[in-house]
């Protein structure tokens, strides 16, 4: 059981890094540091979009429109951090005893 929890924690950590990388990339594109005209940047961008959009879509449907400010990645990261802390505190203690 602890091995399964370890795998879940690693997956959650990878997902959180993907979200952080996508947020940084979106800032760089928004401030014209990187251009989506570049094929490498565009392929990275579309790959990250395909990975994160299924996670973002249900949360975006719940949140109100905020005039260009997207808080969805922040909310997803908070949910991931909450799940990680629940797994570490409660699931590991139940497995060990």
trRosetta pair geometry for C-beta under 8 A, 3 or more apart (Angstrom, degrees):
i j d omega theta_ij theta_ji phi_ij phi_ji
1 4 5.8 -52 -155 32 38 111
1 5 6.6 36 150 -15 67 105
1 95 4.8 -160 99 -122 121 117
2 5 5.5 -54 -149 39 37 113
2 6 6.3 44 150 -24 67 102
2 92 6.9 65 -120 -123 94 78
2 95 5.1 142 -68 149 86 153
2 96 7.9 67 -79 -64 125 73
3 6 5.5 -50 -150 33 34 115
3 7 6.6 35 152 -19 64 102
4 7 5.7 -52 -152 34 34 111
4 8 6.5 34 150 -18 65 104
5 8 5.5 -51 -147 36 35 113
5 9 6.3 36 153 -20 66 104
5 87 5.6 164 -159 -176 104 113
5 91 5.4 170 -114 125 138 132
5 92 6.5 175 132 -73 161 79
5 95 6.9 -117 -5 -32 146 154
6 9 5.7 -54 -148 36 31 111
6 10 6.5 31 153 -18 65 104
7 10 5.7 -53 -149 36 32 111
7 11 6.4 33 153 -18 65 105
8 11 5.7 -54 -148 37 32 112
8 12 6.3 31 154 -18 65 106
8 87 6.4 -160 100 -124 124 156
9 12 5.7 -53 -146 38 32 111
9 13 6.3 34 153 -21 64 105
9 84 6.1 90 -131 -129 86 88
9 87 6.0 -163 -74 105 97 148
9 88 7.5 80 -103 -64 133 89
10 13 5.6 -54 -148 36 32 113
10 14 6.4 33 153 -19 65 104
11 14 5.7 -53 -148 36 32 111
11 15 6.3 32 154 -18 65 106
12 15 5.7 -53 -146 37 32 112
12 16 6.4 33 154 -20 64 104
12 80 5.2 160 -170 -161 99 97
12 83 6.1 -151 -121 93 148 119
12 84 5.5 -175 116 -72 148 98
13 16 5.8 -53 -148 34 31 111
13 17 6.6 29 153 -16 63 104
13 84 7.6 86 -63 -101 77 135
14 17 5.8 -56 -151 37 33 109
14 18 6.4 35 151 -21 66 104
15 18 5.6 -51 -148 34 34 114
15 19 6.5 34 153 -19 65 104
15 55 7.6 131 -167 -77 123 165
15 80 6.3 -160 93 -113 113 141
16 19 5.7 -52 -150 35 34 112
16 20 6.4 33 152 -18 66 105
16 77 5.9 91 -135 -126 94 83
16 80 5.0 179 -75 121 104 156
16 81 7.5 87 -106 -57 142 76
17 20 5.6 -53 -144 38 35 111
17 21 6.2 36 156 -19 67 105
18 21 5.8 -54 -145 38 29 110
18 22 6.3 28 156 -18 63 108
18 48 6.6 179 -177 -135 91 89
18 51 5.8 -84 172 122 145 142
18 52 6.6 -172 131 -66 109 103
19 22 5.8 -56 -147 38 29 110
19 23 6.4 31 154 -21 64 105
19 52 6.2 126 -98 -115 73 127
19 73 5.1 158 -178 -151 107 99
19 76 5.9 -159 -119 96 153 124
19 77 5.8 -165 106 -68 147 95
19 80 7.8 -175 14 -6 148 152
20 23 5.7 -53 -148 34 31 111
20 24 6.5 28 155 -15 65 105
20 77 7.5 81 -62 -97 84 132
21 24 5.9 -56 -148 39 31 109
21 25 6.2 31 154 -18 65 109
21 48 6.8 -134 102 -115 100 137
22 25 5.6 -55 -143 40 32 112
22 26 6.3 35 156 -22 65 104
22 48 4.3 168 -96 169 107 134
22 49 7.7 143 -140 -65 129 49
22 51 8.0 -155 -60 71 139 109
22 52 5.6 -67 -5 -19 174 156
22 73 7.1 -162 85 -106 107 138
23 26 5.8 -52 -148 33 30 111
23 27 6.7 31 152 -18 62 102
23 73 5.1 167 -74 131 117 168
24 27 5.7 -53 -153 34 34 111
24 28 6.5 32 151 -17 66 106
25 28 5.6 -54 -147 38 34 111
25 29 6.3 33 154 -17 66 105
25 34 7.1 -47 -156 53 72 152
25 41 7.9 171 -160 -159 112 90
25 44 7.0 -140 -136 123 154 116
25 45 6.5 -166 147 -96 134 80
25 48 6.7 122 54 34 151 167
26 29 5.7 -53 -145 39 33 110
26 30 6.1 35 154 -22 66 108
27 30 5.6 -55 -143 37 31 112
27 31 6.2 9 163 -1 66 111
28 31 6.3 -64 -140 48 26 96
28 33 4.3 -80 -160 65 80 116
28 34 4.4 43 134 9 111 109
29 32 7.7 30 -178 -78 32 30
29 33 7.6 -77 -60 50 22 75
29 34 5.4 -51 -79 76 62 95
29 35 7.5 117 -131 -110 75 20
29 36 6.1 45 -140 -46 122 96
29 41 7.6 150 -88 167 104 126
29 45 7.1 69 -66 -104 150 135
32 35 7.1 22 -151 -78 65 80
34 38 7.0 -83 -174 30 84 133
34 41 5.2 176 172 -133 117 148
35 38 5.3 108 78 -10 85 94
35 41 6.6 120 77 64 46 155
36 41 6.0 -126 -110 110 40 111
36 42 5.0 88 -170 -88 72 87
36 45 6.1 -39 -118 18 100 165
37 42 7.4 -27 -173 -48 0 120
38 41 4.1 64 78 16 109 111
38 42 6.4 176 84 -14 53 87
39 42 5.5 -57 -141 40 31 113
39 43 6.2 30 161 -20 66 105
40 43 6.0 -55 -147 35 28 107
40 44 6.5 27 154 -15 63 106
41 44 5.8 -56 -149 39 32 110
41 45 6.0 34 152 -22 66 110
42 45 5.5 -54 -144 38 30 115
42 46 6.3 24 159 -15 66 106
43 46 6.0 -52 -140 39 30 105
43 47 6.2 34 156 -20 62 108
44 47 5.8 -58 -149 38 28 113
44 48 6.3 24 156 -15 65 108
45 48 6.0 -58 -148 38 27 107
45 49 6.3 30 153 -21 63 108
46 49 5.4 -51 -144 36 34 116
46 50 6.4 36 156 -21 65 103
47 50 5.9 -54 -149 34 29 109
47 51 6.6 25 153 -16 63 107
48 51 5.7 -57 -149 38 34 110
48 52 6.0 7 164 0 70 115
49 52 6.4 -71 -136 48 24 93
49 53 5.4 30 172 -35 67 115
50 53 6.5 -37 -118 22 20 112
51 54 8.0 -83 170 27 23 96
52 55 5.6 -67 -161 44 52 109
52 56 5.6 44 148 -21 85 113
52 73 7.7 -4 -171 -97 139 94
52 76 8.0 141 -157 89 99 174
53 56 5.5 -59 -135 42 34 109
53 57 6.0 48 165 -42 69 100
54 57 6.1 -36 -138 12 27 117
55 58 7.9 -68 -178 30 30 94
55 59 7.5 6 146 2 62 117
55 76 5.8 74 143 -129 118 140
56 59 5.9 -78 -159 49 42 106
56 60 5.6 40 153 -26 82 112
56 72 4.7 64 -146 154 97 142
56 73 7.3 -23 -100 -66 113 62
56 76 6.7 -65 -89 -48 68 141
57 60 5.8 -56 -141 35 27 111
57 61 6.6 30 159 -22 62 103
58 61 5.7 -52 -154 30 34 114
58 62 6.9 28 152 -15 64 105
59 62 5.7 -58 -155 36 38 109
59 63 6.3 29 153 -16 71 109
59 72 5.1 132 101 -137 121 94
59 75 5.6 170 -171 94 141 134
59 76 6.4 -132 -7 -62 165 89
60 63 5.9 -57 -138 40 34 106
60 70 7.8 -21 -106 -145 106 100
60 72 5.3 -20 -70 -86 84 139
63 66 7.3 -42 153 -22 113 110
63 71 6.6 -174 -146 62 155 102
63 72 6.7 -134 11 -75 151 82
63 75 7.4 -158 -65 -16 132 159
66 69 4.2 -70 118 65 117 95
66 70 7.3 170 56 -76 115 32
66 71 6.7 48 20 -7 160 104
70 73 7.0 62 122 3 100 90
71 74 5.0 -54 -169 43 72 118
71 75 5.9 73 134 -25 87 101
72 75 5.8 -58 -146 37 32 109
72 76 6.2 31 158 -18 67 106
73 76 5.7 -55 -145 39 33 110
73 77 6.2 34 156 -19 66 106
74 77 5.7 -54 -148 37 30 111
74 78 6.4 32 152 -19 63 105
75 78 5.6 -51 -149 35 33 113
75 79 6.5 35 151 -19 64 103
76 79 5.6 -52 -150 35 34 112
76 80 6.4 35 151 -20 65 104
77 80 5.5 -52 -146 36 34 112
77 81 6.3 32 156 -17 67 105
78 81 5.8 -53 -144 39 31 109
78 82 6.3 35 154 -21 63 106
79 82 5.6 -54 -148 36 30 114
79 83 6.4 31 154 -18 64 105
80 83 5.8 -54 -149 37 31 110
80 84 6.4 33 153 -20 64 105
81 84 5.6 -51 -147 35 33 114
81 85 6.4 29 156 -16 65 105
82 85 6.0 -58 -149 38 29 106
82 86 6.3 29 154 -19 65 107
83 86 5.7 -54 -145 37 32 111
83 87 6.3 32 156 -19 66 106
84 87 5.8 -56 -149 36 29 110
84 88 6.2 23 157 -15 65 109
85 88 5.8 -55 -141 40 32 108
85 89 5.9 19 164 -10 68 113
86 89 6.3 -62 -138 44 24 101
86 90 5.7 -26 -176 26 65 115
86 91 7.1 64 134 -15 69 100
87 90 7.4 -70 -117 53 12 77
87 91 4.7 -28 -151 29 55 132
87 92 7.0 69 150 -25 62 91
88 91 7.5 17 -26 46 11 91
88 92 5.8 -8 -158 4 37 130
89 92 7.3 122 55 39 4 97
89 93 6.6 -17 161 -8 44 120
90 93 6.0 -61 -142 39 25 107
90 94 6.3 22 160 -18 64 109
91 94 5.8 -57 -148 37 30 109
91 95 6.3 29 153 -20 65 107
92 95 5.6 -53 -144 36 34 112
92 96 6.2 30 159 -19 67 109
93 96 5.9 -54 -141 37 30 109
93 97 6.4 0 167 6 64 112
94 97 6.7 -73 -140 50 24 88
